[in-house]
Amino acid sequence: MDFALDNLLDEDRCYSWLIDHLHMGQLCCPGCKGTHYRKHHSRRAPIVQYHCDDCGRFFNIFTGTVFQKSRYPCSKIVLILRGISKGESTAGLSRELKIDRANLLYLRHALQKNAFGNRAKEPLKDEETESDEMYQNSGEKGIAHPDPEDPPRRRANKKRGSATGGMTDPE
């Protein structure tokens, strides 16, 4: 079941969240990195166009980001970022948010490219790493365990009828 979550989000709060996460809480001019700017207009509330007093450039919170020319509301951008970071499929996310799949795929690839380019490049300090889960190929699951003295791990609750919660047959 798909339903539009963006109708449940407040645009002003999403705008503030985007400033915090796209600009580390401090918006500055993308041209000169100056912080002397003034509000120019707000035709698409809550998104504000600013005019830099130092270099004369006009900008908003999306200037210089992958969302620069998009017309999505702030709530939809927050949901796009949420869905991509959770690993949701592009097709499912585009259906849920009612946006074009090809456009969403372009955004996903641009965001992944940015994340890859901005990743930490220094190696891990630990010499050992830990992995929590392993996925075995389905073709290997039927292979018999080679050592009868060392049986494989068994799943719990193999007792018949344990799924009924202790209920007995009414007869």
N, C-alpha and C positions, 0 to 999 in steps of 0.2 A: 504494500500500500504506500503510495507516494503522496505527500502533501507538502505545501509550501511553508517551510519554516521561516522564511524571510518576513512573512506577515507578522510573526510573533516577536521580532526583534525591534528595539528602539533605534532609530537612525542616528540620533545624537550620541547615544552610548557607543554605537558601532564606530562612528566618526572619531570619537575620543580614543577608542581602542586601537583604531588604525594609526592614529598619530603616535600613540605609545609604541606600537610594534613596528611600524614602517620607519619611524624617525627617532626612535629611542626617547620619545617624550618631548623632544625639542625640535620643532620645525625650523628649518633654515632655508635660505635661497639656494636652489640647486646650482645656480650659476657661479655666484661668488662666495657661497657658504656664509653669507651675512645673516644677521638676526634682526636687522633694521628693516622692517617691512610693515605695510599697512593693508588693511582690508580694502579690496577694490570693489568687489560685488559678490553677491551670493544668489545666482539665478537658480541653482539647483541645491536648495538647502538640504542638509547642513554643510555641503561642500562650499568652501569659501575660496575665491580667487584673491591672491595677494599680489601686491606690487612692491618690489624691492626698492628701497630708498637709495641703496648703494649703486646697483648696476642697472636698475630700471626694468628688470625682467618681471614678467607676470608668471605666476605659478600657483599650484594647489598641492594638496597632500599626495597626489598621484603622479606629479611631474617627476620623471626620471625612474619610474617603477614600471613593472609589466602591465599595470592597470592604467597607464598614462592616457590612452585614448578610449578607454572603455566607458560606457554610459551606465554601468551597473550601479544600483544604489549601494550604499555602504554595507547594509545588512547582507546583501547578496555576496559582496566581496568577502565579508567575514565568513560566510557559510562556504564559499569556494575554498578559502584557505583552510577551514576546519575539515572539510571533506577530503581535500588532497592530503593534508597531514595525517588523517586517519587511515589513508590508503583506500578510500572508497573508489569504486570503478568510475571511469569517466562517463560511461553510458548511464549508469544509475544516478550519478550526481547531476548530469544534464537533465534527466527526466524529472528528478526531484525539484531542481531549481528552475525548471522550464527555461533552459538556455541552450543554445546551439552546441551540439556535441563537438564539432570541429573547432569551434572557438574555445571551448573549455579545454580541449586537448592541447591547443596552442598555448594557453595559459599554464597548463600543467607542465609542459615541456620547458617553457621559459622559467618557471619557478624552480624546477628541478635543476636546470642549468645554473641558475643563480646560487642555489644551495650547494651544488657541487663546486662551483668556483669560490665560494666563501667558506668552505669546510676547513677545519683545522688541518694543517699540513704536517705538523710535527708528530712523530710516532708516539704511541702510548708509552707511558712511563713504566707500566707493569710488564714483566716478562711473560706472564701467563694471562690468559683470558678465560672466561667462563661462558659456556653456552647452556641455555636452559632447556632447549628442546631439540629433538632430532626427528626429521621426517624421512622415513624409509621408503624406498621405491616399492610400489605395490607388487611388482613381480617377485620381489625377494621375501615377501611375507610368508610364503608357503614352504620355505626351505626348512627342513627338519633341523632341530638343534643338535650340534655334533657331539656334545659331551653329556652322556646320561647321568653322570655324577654331579653335574652343574646344571640343573634344570633352569629353563628361562623363567623370568618373573611372571607370576600369575596375577590376574586381576582379582580384586576383592569381590565379595558377595556373589559367588558362583552358585550358591544354594538355590535350588528351584523354588520359585514362588516368593522370592525376596522382594520382587518388584510390586507385589500387591500390598505391601505395608503390613504384613502379618495377618491379613484376613484369610480365613479358611473357607473351604468350599461349603456353600449353604446346605448341601445334602446331608 
